[in-house]
Amino acid sequence: MRKLFLNQWIVLGAIAAAMVMTGICPAQTVVSPPNYIVSTPGGQFKFDVNGKDSGMAPGIGSVDNSINFSLYAGASYIFNMNTASDHPVDICTSTDLSTKYSGASAQASSSGTIVTLTIPATNYPSTLYYLCDFHFFYGVITILPPQPPPAATILNASVSSNVVLTFAGGTNTIPVAPQFSSNLTSQVWQTVPGYTNIFSGNGTNTINFSRLDAICGPNVFLRIWQAPN
């Protein structure tokens, strides 16, 4: 196996691995535990997010008293709704409950509900609101343009019964896929079957999959690919 480490070839055997990060992923996916926890400690009439309080007074009616924050378009985000049963959360395109956002996997969600919020890379709303379905207090979510993929560097490639690629520069919201080819001249790449990708807290991704000899023979070229829009 060989791998491409920056501009240096390191001989490890019969497989060649190259790092390629291209474009902006059309649909990023969170692979870690929920990254937004919405709560109403003590049943308060405002939302905390990830344990942070806005410092505003509790209120009933159309009052922006909860944490305001931003999300990037072209991504899916996981929310753990941990609110009191009388403060269920709607995600809307305005403060009117009739404008529920279709990209939310559930609405009127309270404690114990996981909501996946998907924001497309194009034609996305500039602002979303998460508001109480009963009392109408809310917070504002500003939607920012999609982020370009971060720079990434292969750190290690190892082969036994499986192939393990470790690289730095990934995140828990931008998925990447290992692809393989047995002929670089043809420029035909296919996604590696049955791989897993785990993002760790220290900023590295580890991709693990079975050897590809049975599919490609001894000449296997690998790359880490992020699909362009």
C-alpha positions as CSV (number, residue, x, y, z in Angstrom):
1,M,0.0,0.0,0.0
2,R,1.2,3.5,-0.8
3,K,-0.3,6.8,0.3
4,L,0.1,10.4,-0.8
5,F,1.2,12.6,2.1
6,L,1.3,16.1,0.7
7,N,3.8,15.8,-2.1
8,Q,5.7,12.7,-0.8
9,W,5.0,9.1,-1.7
10,I,5.4,6.7,1.2
11,V,5.6,3.0,0.2
12,L,3.3,0.9,2.4
13,G,2.2,-1.8,-0.1
14,A,0.0,-2.0,-3.2
15,I,-2.7,0.6,-2.5
16,A,-2.2,4.3,-3.4
17,A,-4.2,6.8,-1.3
18,A,-4.6,10.4,-2.3
19,M,-6.3,13.3,-0.5
20,V,-8.7,15.4,-2.6
21,M,-11.1,17.9,-1.0
22,T,-13.3,19.6,-3.7
23,G,-16.1,22.1,-3.6
24,I,-18.9,22.6,-1.1
25,C,-20.9,19.6,0.0
26,P,-24.5,19.9,-1.2
27,A,-25.9,18.4,2.0
28,Q,-23.7,18.3,5.1
29,T,-24.7,16.0,7.9
30,V,-24.0,16.0,11.6
31,V,-22.4,12.8,12.7
32,S,-21.8,13.7,16.4
33,P,-24.3,13.8,19.3
34,P,-26.8,16.7,19.1
35,N,-25.0,20.0,18.7
36,Y,-27.9,22.2,19.9
37,I,-29.8,21.5,23.1
38,V,-32.9,23.7,23.6
39,S,-34.2,23.9,27.1
40,T,-36.5,25.8,29.5
41,P,-34.9,25.4,32.9
42,G,-37.6,25.4,35.6
43,G,-40.2,25.8,33.0
44,Q,-39.1,29.4,32.3
45,F,-40.8,31.4,29.5
46,K,-37.7,31.6,27.3
47,F,-35.3,29.2,25.7
48,D,-31.7,28.4,26.7
49,V,-29.4,26.9,24.0
50,N,-26.6,24.6,25.1
51,G,-27.1,25.8,28.7
52,K,-26.6,29.5,27.7
53,D,-29.2,32.1,28.8
54,S,-29.9,35.2,26.8
55,G,-30.1,37.4,30.0
56,M,-33.5,38.7,28.8
57,A,-36.6,38.5,31.0
58,P,-39.1,35.7,30.5
59,G,-42.1,36.7,28.5
60,I,-45.4,35.8,26.9
61,G,-46.3,37.0,23.5
62,S,-44.2,37.8,20.5
63,V,-41.0,38.6,22.4
64,D,-37.4,37.9,21.3
65,N,-36.0,36.9,24.6
66,S,-34.1,33.7,23.8
67,I,-30.6,33.1,22.4
68,N,-30.1,34.4,18.9
69,F,-27.5,32.5,16.9
70,S,-26.4,31.7,13.3
71,L,-26.3,28.5,11.2
72,Y,-24.7,27.9,7.8
73,A,-26.8,26.9,4.8
74,G,-26.0,23.7,3.0
75,A,-26.0,21.7,6.3
76,S,-28.2,19.6,8.6
77,Y,-28.2,20.3,12.3
78,I,-29.4,18.2,15.1
79,F,-31.5,19.8,17.9
80,N,-32.3,18.0,21.2
81,M,-35.5,19.6,22.4
82,N,-35.4,19.4,26.2
83,T,-38.1,21.9,27.0
84,A,-41.1,21.8,29.4
85,S,-44.2,20.1,27.9
86,D,-46.0,23.5,27.9
87,H,-43.2,25.1,25.9
88,P,-43.0,23.0,22.7
89,V,-40.8,24.4,20.0
90,D,-41.8,25.3,16.4
91,I,-39.2,26.3,13.8
92,C,-40.7,28.8,11.4
93,T,-39.8,31.3,8.7
94,S,-41.5,34.1,10.7
95,T,-43.0,34.5,14.2
96,D,-46.3,33.4,12.8
97,L,-47.0,29.7,13.6
98,S,-48.5,29.2,10.2
99,T,-45.0,29.5,8.6
100,K,-43.6,26.3,9.9
101,Y,-40.3,25.5,8.1
102,S,-40.5,22.4,6.0
103,G,-36.8,21.6,6.6
104,A,-37.5,20.7,10.3
105,S,-38.1,17.0,10.8
106,A,-40.6,17.7,13.6
107,Q,-42.6,20.6,15.0
108,A,-44.2,21.5,18.3
109,S,-41.4,19.4,19.9
110,S,-40.7,19.3,23.6
111,S,-38.6,17.2,26.0
112,G,-37.1,14.0,24.5
113,T,-37.5,15.0,20.9
114,I,-34.6,15.0,18.4
115,V,-35.2,17.5,15.5
116,T,-33.0,17.5,12.4
117,L,-33.0,20.9,10.8
118,T,-31.9,20.8,7.1
119,I,-31.0,24.0,5.3
120,P,-30.3,23.7,1.6
121,A,-27.2,25.3,0.0
122,T,-29.4,27.4,-2.3
123,N,-32.7,29.2,-2.0
124,Y,-32.6,29.0,1.8
125,P,-34.4,31.4,4.1
126,S,-32.3,34.3,5.5
127,T,-33.8,33.9,8.9
128,L,-35.5,31.2,10.9
129,Y,-37.3,31.5,14.3
130,Y,-37.6,28.9,17.0
131,L,-40.6,29.8,19.1
132,C,-42.9,28.4,21.8
133,D,-46.0,26.9,20.2
134,F,-48.2,28.1,23.2
135,H,-46.7,31.4,24.4
136,F,-44.9,32.7,21.3
137,F,-41.6,33.8,22.9
138,Y,-38.8,33.1,20.5
139,G,-35.2,33.3,19.4
140,V,-33.8,34.2,16.0
141,I,-31.6,31.9,13.8
142,T,-29.7,33.9,11.1
143,I,-28.8,31.7,8.1
144,L,-25.4,32.4,6.6
145,P,-24.1,31.4,3.1
146,P,-22.6,27.9,2.9
147,Q,-19.0,27.5,4.3
148,P,-16.3,26.2,2.0
149,P,-14.8,22.9,3.2
150,P,-11.9,23.3,5.5
151,A,-8.4,22.4,4.4
152,A,-7.6,18.8,5.2
153,T,-4.4,16.8,5.5
154,I,-3.9,13.0,5.6
155,L,-2.2,12.0,8.9
156,N,-2.1,8.3,8.6
157,A,-3.1,5.3,6.4
158,S,-2.9,1.7,7.6
159,V,-3.9,-1.6,6.2
160,S,-4.6,-4.9,7.9
161,S,-7.9,-6.7,7.3
162,N,-9.3,-3.2,7.0
163,V,-8.1,0.1,5.7
164,V,-8.0,3.0,8.1
165,L,-7.4,6.6,6.9
166,T,-7.0,9.4,9.4
167,F,-7.1,13.1,8.4
168,A,-7.1,16.5,10.1
169,G,-9.2,19.4,9.0
170,G,-12.6,17.8,8.9
171,T,-15.6,18.8,11.1
172,N,-18.6,17.1,12.5
173,T,-20.9,18.8,10.0
174,I,-19.2,18.3,6.7
175,P,-19.3,14.7,5.5
176,V,-16.7,13.3,3.2
177,A,-16.6,10.0,1.4
178,P,-13.7,7.7,0.5
179,Q,-13.6,6.9,-3.2
180,F,-11.5,4.3,-5.1
181,S,-10.2,3.7,-8.6
182,S,-8.1,1.0,-10.2
183,N,-7.2,3.1,-13.2
184,L,-6.3,6.8,-12.9
185,T,-6.3,7.2,-16.6
186,S,-10.0,6.5,-16.8
187,Q,-10.8,9.0,-14.1
188,V,-13.7,6.8,-12.9
189,W,-14.1,7.0,-9.1
190,Q,-16.6,5.0,-7.0
191,T,-17.6,5.4,-3.4
192,V,-16.0,2.8,-1.1
193,P,-18.7,0.4,0.1
194,G,-19.5,0.0,3.8
195,Y,-17.2,2.6,5.2
196,T,-17.6,4.4,8.6
197,N,-16.4,7.9,9.3
198,I,-16.0,9.1,12.9
199,F,-15.2,12.6,13.9
200,S,-13.2,13.0,17.2
201,G,-13.0,15.9,19.6
202,N,-9.4,16.6,18.7
203,G,-10.4,17.6,15.1
204,T,-9.6,14.5,13.2
205,N,-11.7,12.1,11.1
206,T,-11.1,8.4,11.0
207,I,-12.5,6.4,8.0
208,N,-12.5,2.6,8.2
209,F,-13.5,0.1,5.5
210,S,-12.7,-3.4,4.3
211,R,-9.9,-4.0,1.9
212,L,-10.7,-3.5,-1.8
213,D,-8.5,-6.2,-3.3
214,A,-11.4,-8.4,-4.2
215,I,-13.0,-5.5,-6.2
216,C,-9.9,-3.8,-7.8
217,G,-7.1,-6.3,-7.5
218,P,-3.7,-5.0,-6.3
219,N,-3.8,-1.5,-7.9
220,V,-6.2,0.6,-5.8
221,F,-6.1,4.4,-5.6
222,L,-8.0,6.1,-2.8
223,R,-9.1,9.6,-2.3
224,I,-11.2,11.5,0.2
225,W,-13.9,13.3,-1.7
226,Q,-16.3,16.1,-0.9
227,A,-18.8,16.5,-3.7
228,P,-19.2,19.9,-5.3
229,N,-22.7,21.5,-5.7
